[in-house]
Amino acid sequence: MQQAINLIPASSAWMIWRYALFLAVVGLAALSSAAHAQSLADTLETIRPSVVSVGTLRPVKRVGTKSPPIRFMGTGFVVGSGEYVITNAHVLPKDLDRDNDEVLVVFSGRGKQAKPHKVVVVETDAVHDVALLRLEDRRLPALTLSTPGFIREGSEVAFTGFPLGMVLGLYPVTNKTIVSAITPFVMPALSSNLLTPAQIKRLNTPFEVYQLDAIAYPGNSGSPVYHSDSGEVIGIVNSVFVKESKEGVLAKPSAITYAIPVRYILDLLRRAER
């Protein structure tokens, strides 16, 4: 046996060893990739119970044939000790039909198991388009908020929400993406004639937002943006308010999404606790 082994040229033995090493590296990379994919799947198990839809509800006995009992407005997520819900300020209804007992609610759960919970508005930040609601009847599982600093461009994140509202029932949808850029809220127009009144107003209070390499729809407004591996929230999706300023010159919406940084959510919570 020893003599047979010695018949293999040294160069061939070296090539065999290199090939075996290559296969080992490829195998480890595949295992690492599978572990990473499973990481987001595991994270979703903790994220989904905290993501809610925001809307209004009227008692069925008060609803006419042409007036649905539920109005879907957008997405939100539970924070704090489980008693607060964060969403975009523009998601909130401009008024409620008090004569027909319409109330502001969030829906927790999925599909036919979704349940409404009455909420009240605690604080709003119109400049950064963030609103804080309080659950009146119970507490729900809460998400962990990240530190106020920006994360690095290129970081992998995900967001979960209800892009189609209640069209297919309340089933949360998750998008995996990266932080493409940290960009100014207001994109300067080519000339002053192209500036809208809203853009001019916001130029007085400039701040930076996350640009994400993903498509979000109006129903995604208020969705949490979080680290794929830990679930820590780094921002809140804004698919309407920011695009109104940054993409006003585009004839069609682009395949990007913006997110308001978590620092403004933390500020709102501090204001509420004073």
N, C-alpha and C positions, 0 to 999 in steps of 0.2 A: 504493500500500500504506500509506503513511504517513497518507494522508487517511482510509482505512478504519479504522485503529486509533484515530484521534482521535474517531470516531463513538461509541465505547464510553463510556458515562457513567463518571465517576470512581467513583461508589458501586458500580457493577457490577464494575469492575476490582478494587476493594478486596475485594468479596465473593469473587471468583474466587481472589484471592491468599490469603485466609484459608482457603478450602476446600482449596487445594493444600497449605497449611501443615498443616492438620488431617490430610490423608491422609499426609503425611510423618511426622507424629508417631505416627499409628496404626501405620504401617509399622515405625517404629523400635521401638515397644512390642512388636509381634509378634515382631520379630527378637530383642529382649531376652528375651522369654518363652521362645522356642525355645532360646536359648543357655542359659537357666537350667535348662530341662528336660534339656538335653543334659548339663549339669554333673553332675546326679545320676547319669545313665546312665554317664558317664565314671567317676565316683567308685565306682560299684558294681563296675566292672572290677577295681579294686584292693582293694575290701572283701571280696568273696566268697571269695577263696582263703584269707582269714584267719579266716573264721567256721567254727566246727566244732560238731558235736553231741557231747554228753557222755553217756556210758552205760557199760554193762558188757558184757563178752564172755566166753563160755565155749566151750571147744573142742567141736565138734560131737559127737565121740565120747563126751563126758561128758554130753551133754544128753538127757534123756528125751523122750518124745513130747509131754508136756504142758509142757515147759519150753523156751521159745525161747532160742536162744543169745545173743540181744542184748536188753538192757534199755535203752530210751531214757530219759534223765533230764532233759535240757534242752540249752541252747545255751551256747557259750563262744566266746572269740576269742583269737587269738595276740597276745602282746605281747613286749616286751623285744627280744632279738636273735633271736627265733623259737623259743626253747626253752621259753617259758612260756605257759600258757593261763589266762585269767581266766574265772570263772563265779560263780554264786551259791553260797553255802555250803549252802543248803537243797537244791540240785540234787544234791549228792553222796549216794550211797547210804549208808544207815545201817550196813550191813554187807555183806560179800562172802561168797559161797559158796566158801570156800577149799577145801573138800573136793572140789569139782568144778572147781577151777582158774579160778574166775571172777576177772577182773581189771578194773580201771578203765581205760577207753579214751576217746579222742576220735576222731571220724571226720572226715576231710578229704575234699574232692572232692564231686561231685554224682552223684545217681542210682546207676547200677551201677558207676560209677568210684570211689565212696566207699571209702576204705581206713581200717582201724583203726590207731591208734597207742597203745601203752601209755603211761600217765601215772601219776605218783605225786603225792600231796598234799604240798605244800611248806609252805604257810601258810594259815590260815583266820582270818577276822575275823567272829565270830558276831554281834557287835553291829551291824555294817553289812552283814551277810550277803554277804560276798565271800570267795572262795577262790582260791588260786593253785596251779596244777598245773604239773608239769614233764614235758615230753616226754622219753622215755627213748631212742628210737631214731633221731630225726631232728629237724630244724628246719623250720619252716613260715614263710611270709610273715607278717610282723608288722604290726599296726596302730600308728599314731602316737597317743600319748596327749596330750591337751590340757593346758594349764596348770591348776593346782588351783582357780582362782577360778570362781565361778558365771558362766555366760553370761546374757545379758539375757532377760527374759521376752518372748515373742513371736518369739524366734529360730527359724528353720526348721531342723529336724534330721530325721534318719531313723534307723531301726533295722532290723537284718537278723537273722533267726533262723529257727527251725524250729517254728512255732506248732502244727503238727499232728504233730510228731515224725516217726515213720517210717511213718505211715499211707499216705502217697502216695510214699514214698521220700524220700531226703534231698535235697530241693530247697529252698534258702534263699528266704525270703519277705521282701520289704522293704516297710516302711511309712514314708510321709512324713508329718510332723506338725510341730507347733510346741511350744515350751515354754509351757504355759498359765500355770504358776505355779511359784514356789519356795515350798514349803510345809513346815510341821513334819511330822516323821515320824509322830508320834502325834496323832491327832485327838481332842481332849477329848470324853469321853462326856457325855450329857445329865445323868447322875447317876453317883455312885460305884458304884451297884449294877450299872451296865451295863459297867463296866470288867472286862476279862478279866485273868487272871494275867499273860499275856504283855504286855498293854498297861501294866499297873502296873509291870512290870519295866523296860519301855522308857522310861517316863516319867523314870527315873533317868538315862538317857543320851540326852537329846533331840538331834536333829540335823535338818537340812533336806534335802529331796529335791526332784527335779524332778517336776512333774506334766505329763504329755503328753496332748495332745488326740488320742488314738488308742486302739484296742482291742488288747490283747495277751492271749495265752492262756498257760497253764502252760508249754507248750513253748518260749515266748519267753524264759523266765527265763534270764538270762545273756547276752542279746543285746547287742551294742554299740550305743550311741546316739552318733551322730556328726554333725558338720557336713555338710550335704548337698553343699557345694561343695568342701571340703578333705578330708573323711574323718577328720578328727581326732576322737578319741573323747572325749566329754564326760561319759559315764556308762554305767551298765549297767542294763538292764531288770530290774525286779523285779515280777513279776505275782502273786506269792503272799504273800511275807513282809510287804510294806508294806501291801497291801490288808487283810491280817488285822487290822492295827491301825487303819487309817484308815477302812475301810468295814465294820466289824463290825456297824454298826447298819442296814446295807442288806439288804433281803430278796433283791435280785438285784445282781450286779456291774454297775457303771456303765461307760460307754464311755470310760474314762480309764485311763491307765497311769502307773506311777511308775518313776523311775530313780534309782539310787544315784549320787551325784556321783563324778567321776573321782578326786577327792582321796584317797578311801579305797583306790582301786586303787594309786595312787602310794605311799601309806603301806605297803601290803602288799609291794610290790616292794622298797622300801627295807629293810623288815624281813628279807626273804629274802636281800638282798645283804650283810647284816652278817656 
